[in-house]
Amino acid sequence: MDELEGQLLAKVLALEKERAALSHSSHRQRQEVEKELDALQGRVTELEHGSSAYSPPEAFKVGIPIRNNYMYARVRKALPELYAFTTCMWLRSRSGGTGQGTPFSYSVPGQANEIVLLEAGHEPMELLINDKVAQLPMSLKDNSWHHICIAWTTRDGLWSAYQDGELRGSGENLAAWHPIKPHGILILGQEQDTLGGRFDATQAFVGDIAQFNLWDHVLTPAQVLGIANCTASLLGNVLPWEDKLVETFGGAKKATFDVCKGRTKA
């Protein structure tokens, strides 16, 4: 532990020198150094106060307190080409009973709606893949935490939607035989009208998001139920929910949070 703390302090000192050297450099460069410095100093503080200050890298949530077009989180990892996927997440909507907005959107060059989960106004929740639409019989309007899983495969465009571990709907011919394109931008909390931008406040998500994971295959119903009941811990093999992979913008905040604490069901 002492050796690790020494290494971190050495890095802090190096960054302090770099910050001084950047006094006449661009504002963006200074911001990047300041951000890394703050993160390292926070980690040193955790070590100084003992292991009780440490929490697992997946034990956090992203909070978006008000509906706007500038608060969001961006996933700092590129997706590969996908022929199937399952994405699961915990959501607590605070929309006041109106549309839930957009928990997440994935856009690629030439297609802003490669994958989108959206509920606008009083319309049903919808899953968009390559601009094709399926309506999902799910409801998140009670301001409580709900576990959501969406699974899809390019073969016949088969899809299924789970809420709190239970299958709520399924169908076919949703963007059948279309592979999910790689190297796009994944945004939590906003719907993208262009690659990585042009957000619309009326389509924004308000509330909290936790444990957003993505796999390159369809999870079984038993696996989905295990995650929802907090009896199984599965991190996405394509995109795991890790603090270092999620960056917040515009006032969206990350906070320590264990969604399964006290929730485990036998």
Disulfide bonds with the S-S distance in Angstrom:
Cys88-Cys149 1.90
Cys230-Cys260 2.06
